[in-house]
Amino acid sequence: MADLVKLVQQFQNAELMTSKDVIAYGRLLRQIGNELYLQSYFRADELEAALKNYKGKWYHFGASTRVRAKLVTAHLRIGADGMAAWGLSGVKMTHSFHKHFVGPERHARGQARKPQKKSNFEIFTDDE
C-alpha cells in the first residue's frame, strides 16, 4: 500500500500544465481513492467485529448487538464505496482527456494509430 500522506501532498501540489500532468493527476486520484477505500473498508470490518462482541446493557432492551454493529458499520462501508467511486473518477477523467483532446491532436497531425491488419475471413454476397 502506498503512503497516503505522500499521495495527499502530491495531490495538493499538483499543477496541470501539460498533458502528462493531467494523466499523472488521474493516476494519483485513482491511487488515493483505492487507498482510502481499502483503509475505510478494513476499519469497518474491525469496528464491526469489536461491536459484535459488546455485551449489551439493560437499556438496550434486548436488541441484538450484531444487528446494531451492522447498522453502525454500514455507514462507513458506504463512505468507502464513495471513495472507490472518487478514485474511479480519475480513470474516467484520463480516458475522457484522451478521447477529447489527445485523439484529435494525433489525428490532426496525421499520427493516428495505424489500421489493424485485415482478417483473412471474407464474406461473399453472391452465390457461386
VMD Tcl script that draws the C-alpha trace (Angstrom):
set ca {
  {0.00 0.00 0.00}
  {1.22 3.43 -0.88}
  {1.95 6.04 1.74}
  {-1.24 8.09 1.96}
  {0.46 11.20 3.35}
  {2.82 11.41 0.38}
  {-0.05 10.88 -2.04}
  {-2.08 13.68 -0.46}
  {0.94 16.02 -0.60}
  {1.35 15.23 -4.29}
  {-2.38 15.90 -4.73}
  {-2.08 19.29 -3.05}
  {0.98 20.30 -5.08}
  {-0.33 19.10 -8.46}
  {-0.17 21.59 -11.32}
  {-1.95 20.82 -14.54}
  {0.27 22.45 -17.15}
  {0.82 19.64 -19.66}
  {-0.93 16.52 -20.85}
  {1.48 14.40 -18.81}
  {0.39 16.32 -15.71}
  {-3.26 15.54 -16.44}
  {-2.52 11.83 -16.85}
  {-0.42 11.77 -13.67}
  {-3.23 13.57 -11.83}
  {-5.74 10.93 -12.91}
  {-3.45 8.15 -11.69}
  {-2.95 9.99 -8.42}
  {-6.72 10.26 -7.91}
  {-7.03 6.54 -8.50}
  {-4.25 5.70 -6.03}
  {-5.69 7.91 -3.30}
  {-9.23 6.62 -3.86}
  {-8.12 3.00 -3.73}
  {-6.02 3.57 -0.62}
  {-8.85 5.34 1.23}
  {-11.32 2.67 0.15}
  {-9.14 -0.16 1.46}
  {-8.41 1.54 4.77}
  {-12.03 2.51 5.39}
  {-13.38 -0.90 4.46}
  {-10.89 -2.72 6.69}
  {-11.66 -0.34 9.56}
  {-15.36 -1.06 9.13}
  {-14.65 -4.78 9.48}
  {-12.55 -4.16 12.61}
  {-15.25 -1.96 14.13}
  {-17.99 -4.47 13.35}
  {-16.00 -7.28 14.98}
  {-15.44 -5.17 18.09}
  {-19.08 -4.11 18.35}
  {-20.43 -7.63 17.84}
  {-18.62 -8.77 20.98}
  {-20.07 -5.94 23.07}
  {-22.40 -7.22 25.76}
  {-25.47 -5.02 25.89}
  {-26.66 -3.15 28.94}
  {-30.13 -3.30 30.37}
  {-31.22 -0.19 28.41}
  {-30.62 -1.87 25.04}
  {-33.89 -3.69 25.66}
  {-32.52 -6.99 24.42}
  {-31.72 -5.79 20.90}
  {-29.06 -7.80 19.20}
  {-25.67 -6.15 19.21}
  {-24.87 -7.87 15.91}
  {-27.67 -6.02 14.17}
  {-26.61 -2.74 15.74}
  {-22.99 -3.35 14.73}
  {-24.04 -3.89 11.11}
  {-26.13 -0.70 11.17}
  {-23.24 1.36 12.51}
  {-20.57 0.00 10.18}
  {-22.81 0.19 7.10}
  {-22.27 3.96 7.10}
  {-18.52 3.51 6.99}
  {-18.80 0.98 4.18}
  {-20.98 3.34 2.14}
  {-18.35 6.03 2.60}
  {-15.68 3.58 1.48}
  {-17.66 2.86 -1.68}
  {-17.82 6.61 -2.31}
  {-14.05 6.78 -2.05}
  {-13.73 3.97 -4.57}
  {-16.01 5.91 -6.93}
  {-13.88 9.01 -6.39}
  {-10.80 7.04 -7.37}
  {-12.60 5.76 -10.45}
  {-13.31 9.35 -11.48}
  {-9.58 9.81 -12.05}
  {-9.55 6.92 -14.51}
  {-12.63 8.24 -16.31}
  {-11.19 11.75 -16.47}
  {-7.97 10.44 -18.05}
  {-9.91 8.40 -20.60}
  {-12.08 11.39 -21.47}
  {-8.99 13.58 -21.83}
  {-7.54 11.10 -24.32}
  {-10.82 10.90 -26.21}
  {-11.50 14.63 -26.49}
  {-8.02 16.14 -26.67}
  {-5.22 13.66 -27.36}
  {-7.04 11.71 -30.08}
  {-7.99 14.74 -32.17}
  {-4.44 16.11 -31.82}
  {-2.98 12.86 -33.13}
  {-5.46 12.78 -35.96}
  {-4.76 16.40 -36.90}
  {-1.03 15.73 -37.03}
  {-1.50 12.64 -39.14}
  {-0.19 10.43 -36.35}
  {-3.35 8.44 -35.96}
  {-2.89 4.85 -34.96}
  {-2.06 2.51 -37.79}
  {-5.01 0.47 -39.03}
  {-5.08 -3.13 -37.97}
  {-4.41 -5.86 -40.47}
  {-7.47 -7.15 -42.22}
  {-8.76 -10.53 -41.26}
  {-8.47 -13.47 -43.63}
  {-12.15 -14.05 -43.18}
  {-14.22 -12.99 -46.18}
  {-17.94 -12.72 -46.75}
  {-19.28 -13.39 -50.23}
  {-22.59 -11.80 -51.07}
  {-23.36 -13.62 -54.32}
  {-23.98 -17.31 -54.63}
  {-21.26 -19.03 -56.58}
}
mol new
graphics top color blue
foreach p $ca { graphics top sphere $p radius 0.5 }
foreach p [lrange $ca 0 end-1] q [lrange $ca 1 end] { graphics top cylinder $p $q radius 0.2 }
display resetview
